[in-house]
Structures are given as C-alpha cells and as structure tokens.
Amino acid sequence: MAESVADPARRNWVIATCGVGAVGGVATAVPFVASFTPSERAKAAGAPVEADVSTLKPGEMMTVEWRGKPVWIVRRTPEQLAALPKLDGELADPKSQRKPDELTPPYARNEHRSIKPEYLITVGICSHLGCSPSDKFQTGAQPSLPDDWAGGFLCPCHGSTFDLAGRVYKNKPAPDNLEVPPHMYLSDTRVLIGEDKKA
C-alpha cells in the first residue's frame, strides 16, 4: 500500500482556518464573559462613599451622593443638640422605633440618631413621596414653619417637617423619619457611607 503524501497547501489552509476560528471564538467569548461582571457604573452606584468632614463648621451641612441619593452630613452646634430632647412630644417617632431595620441602624437609635452626637448623617429624601427637603436651620418663625421652629428640614412638596435628627413631626404627610444610612468613621474627620462593619 502506497504511503499518502500530505498536500502542503491544504495543510496551511487548515491551520489558517483553525487559527481564524480560534481568534473568532475568543473574540466572541470575551464580551460574553465580561457581561457577567458588573459595570463600573453599577459598582459605583452601590459602592461606599468616603467623606472628609474636616472643614465642616458647626451649623453647616454638606451633601455627598451614595447610590444615587443625596446624603446630608450636618455638624450640629451644642445648642442644636441640646434642643433635640425637648422636641420628643412633637415628633411622630422620637425614639426611631418605626421600621428600625430599614431606617435607623442600631448605633443610631438614640436621641441624636448618630454615632457621634455632633454629626447627623441622613439620606435627604422625604419618606412621603421622595422629594428632597430643604435645610431650615434658622430658628423662629418663617414661612411654612411654626413660630417656635427649632431648626431642621422642610419638604416643600407637601409641608413635612423634620428636626435636626431627621425625625418627622406629628400630623405631617411623611410617615417616617429620614433614613440613616450605614456608615462608620475611618478617623475623626473621615466617614465612610454605605458600610458599617466596624460601627
């Protein structure tokens, strides 16, 4: 029986075709596999956000974005903190007992609703229809506010009011206090919003 001799042209064509097929397979597989990993935008949407509060003076507020929501960091004055316990009788949920697992982490279930009394960290979205309240830190009579206003937040949509601990006043459209997001302090001046493993 005669031994067959391989055709060099045919062998080169087969090798080239296999090479092109392999490259095409890899080119198709890479985007397919990559589609299983979250995009940078998706990762950023749920990722913790770090905030530097070193320049925040007493009585001032700063806003950072976390998961597409405004998060307020308020540095309260000693006078503002002293006024909080006096408001309990006017508030719908002064002890943050409603929906505690959704709205108030265990370390913020106190009079000032925070880890450090000086700093309030809360999501700036009204619990009624999702509007963003305005800060009304000035005390006293003002439009849409009572004459004995102690400072806090006013939702312009339907008039819900919140104190400087984010607690909602009685007989307002908003059913619940403002949400306190998970957070923890990395140092005296740096706070991580969105994670609280060490809190």
N, C-alpha and C positions, 0 to 999 in steps of 0.2 A: 504494500500500500504506500502510495507516494505521500510524503510529508507536505502539508499545505504551507505556503509562504504567505505571511501576513502582508496586506497591502498598506504601505506606509501612509498613503494619503487618507485611506479610510480610518486608520488608527488616529491620526492627527485630528480628523473631523470629529470622531467620537470623544476624544479628550477635550477638544474645544467646546463641544456641545455640553458635556458634563460640567465643565468649568462655568459656562454661562448659566446653566441650570442651578448650580450651587450658589452662584452670586445672586441670582434672582430669588432663590429661596431665602437666603439670608436677608436680602433687601425687603422681602415681604414679611418675614418673621420679626424683624426689629421693631417696626411700628406697632405690630400686633401685640408683642410682649410689653412694649412701652405703654400701651394703652391701659394696662393693668395697674400701673403706678399712678398715684395722684399727681395732678399737675402742680406746678409751683404756686399757682393762684389758689388752688384748693388747699394746699398745705398751709399757705399764709393765712387763709380765711379762718382756720381753726387753731393756728399756732399761738402760743403765749406771746404777749407783748410786754416789753420792758419799758418802764417809765422812770425818768430821773426827776425827783421832786425837790432837788437841792435848791432851786431858785424860786420855789413856790412860797410866797409870803402868807402869813396868817390872814384869813379873809379872802384869799384868792382861789381860783379854780382853773384847772387845766383839763383838756379833753384829749383822749387818745382813742384810737379805733381798735376794736377787738371783735373778730367775727362779723365785721360789717356794722357793728353797733358803736355808738358813742359811749365811752366810759369816762365819767367825771371823777376827777380827784380834787377834793376840796380840802384845803388846810383850814380847819376851824380855829377861831380865836377862843381864848379861855371863856369869854363872855358867851359866845355861841354854845359852847359845851355846857356851861352852867345852866343855860335856858332849857336844854333838852328835857330833863326830868319834869319840869313844870308843865310841859305840854301833854303829858300822858292822857289826861282826861279828855282832851280834844281830838285824840287820834283814834282811827278805826282799829289799828293793830299795833299798839305801842310796844308790845313785847316780841314782835315778829314771830307770832305763833302760826299764822296762816301760811300754808304751803312752805314750811321751812326748808324742805329739801330742794325746792325749786328756786326760792328767792333769797334765803339767808343761810350761808354756811354756819356750822356750829360756832366757829370762832368769832362770828359777827352777831350772835344772838344776845346782844347786850343793849344797854341804853343808847350807846352811840353807834351801834351797828358797824363796828370796825375792829381791826386788830389793835391798832394804835388809836387811842381816842382822838388825837389831833387830826387824823386823816380819814375822811369819808371817801370810799371808793364804791361807786354805784353805776349801773347802766342807766344812761339818760333817756330811757324810753318809758312813757306813761303806761301803766298797766290797764288803761281803759281801751284805747284804740290804737296805741302805738305811736302817738305823737311824741315830739321831744319837748319837754318842759323848758321854760326859761328860768335862769337863775334870778332870784329876787332876794338878794342878801340884805338889802337895806331894810331896817326895821321901821315900824309905824305905818300909818295909813297911806295907801296908794291905790290907784285904780285897780279894781277887781280883787282887792285884798282887804281883810278886816283891819279895823283901826289899831288893833293890838298885835299886828303882824310881827312875829319874832324872827323873820328871815327864813328863807328856804327856796322852794321852787313852785312855779305856777305853770300849769299846762294851758296854753292859750286856746286849745281846741274846745274844751268843754268846762274849763274852770277848776279842774282838780288841783289841789294844793298839797305840798309835801314839806315836811320840816327839814332841818339841816342834817337829819339822819336818814333822809329818804323815806320817812314814814308818812303814809297818807292820812289826811284829816278826815274826820267823820262826815257822813252825808255828802260825799263827793262822788262823781261818776266812776272814778278809778277804784276798783275793788281791792287792790293790794298795794303794798309798799313797793318802792323801786327795788329792782334786783341788785343784790350784792354779788358780783362775780367772784369765782375762785381767785384768790391772789395770795401772794406771800412776799415778804420783804427779803431781798438779797443782801441789803445793807441798810443803814439808817436813811439813805437817800435814794435807794433804787428798789422799785417794786415790780414784781412780775405778775401780770394779769393773765389769767387763764390757767394757772397751775397753783396748787396749794399743798403739795406733798409734805412740805416742811412746816406748814402752818399749824 
